[in-house]
Amino acid sequence: MSDAIRYEISPPLSDETLNALFEAAWENHAPCDFQARLRHSLLYVGAFSEGRLVSFVNVAWDGGSHAFLLDTTVHPDFQRHRIGTDLVQTAIVAARKRGIEWLHVDYEAHLEGFYQRCGFHSTLAGLLNLKRN
């Protein structure tokens, strides 16, 4: 693994490239149309090692002062090297520069330490599953 990781804001990324990363990182990933998602993004960040996408995070936006951190993903070969933390920090700085006041993230309990290290803290929030209710 190269020590030189390059972080880019909203670089051109194909569905093929993103699906390859997600298939490596997520056991049950089904290939999808990422371009439809990215069209609704404020920004997204890719991390590259020797030209290869090794990490990704999407920042969706409500059109106002709130944005949402989604799809934080790091290739298994690159996990536990602070790449995810640096990726999220890059997204935070970029969102702040675009005038975002609040950045939200949903995560599973085992990721709480990771997101706390990124500067997030837990809050009470309401959630409704529209596919089940």
Summary of the structure (lengths in Angstrom):
residues: 133
radius of gyration: 14.7
end to end distance: 45.7
largest distance: 47.1
contacts: 329
relative contact order: 0.16
helix: 32%
strand: 28%
